[in-house]
Amino acid sequence: MKPSVNVTQNVDDTEENLEKCICKLCPTFRNNELAKFSPNALFCARGESKIPSKIKTTNCYCLGCDLFIKHGLVISHLCVHG
């Protein structure tokens, strides 16, 4: 079965998961100043960024994230494709 594009239902939006979140280390996150826009981090649980402009992807750290691996997520750049 092909994985669903909507991965937000696979990861719980909890403080524990927020502590494990590596979004804030990501070049795409930093270069686009995504901390200024909802949901600010933990995109795998909260969905894509609400930034009003297009996100310019630089690199993606999603594949190295413990939450990404643990939950078998398949889409990189979760801040863009929530």
N, C-alpha and C positions, 0 to 999 in steps of 0.2 A: 504494500500500500504506500502511495506517495505521501510524504509528510505535508501537513497543512501549512499554508503560507502564514496564517495567523498563529504566532507562537506565544502570544501573551497569556493564553490560558494554561500554559505548561509550567509557569514559574509563579510562585506566590509572592505578592508584594508585602514582604515582612522586613523588620529591622535586621534580622539575621541575614537575609539575602542581600539587603542593602550594604551590609558590612562586607560581604564577599564580592560585591560588584566592582569590576575593574573599569567601568566606563570612563571614569574621570582620568584615567591614565592614558586613554586612547588619543592618538594624534587627531583623529577626526573630531572627537569630542572637544578637545582643546582648541583646535584651529577654527572651529565654528562657534566657539563660546556657548556650547549647548547648556552649560550650567545656568544660563540666564533665562532659559525657556523650559516650560513644563514638558515632560516630567522630571527633568534635571538629571536623571540617572536611572539605573535599573530598567532599561528599555525593554528587556526580555519579559518583564512582568507588567510594565506600565504602558507599553506601546511606544510608537515613534515620537520623535520630538515635534513640538508645536512651533518650531522656529518658522517665522514667516517667509524666509527665503530658502532657496534650494541648498541643501547640505552638500558641501564639497568634500567627498571622501578622500582621505589621505592614505591611511592604513587602517586596518581593522584588527582589533585585539579580541574580538568576540570568540574566535576559535581557541584562544588560550584561557578563556574564563572558566573557572570551576563550575559555575552555574550552567553555562553553555554546554559543557561536556556532560555534567550530571543529568541534565534534562534532555539530552540528545537533540539539541536545537540544530537546525540545518541552514539557517539564513545568516549571512554575515551582515554587518552594518545594521544592527537592530534599531539604531537611532533613526534610520531612514525607512526601514521596512518592518514596522512593528507587528 
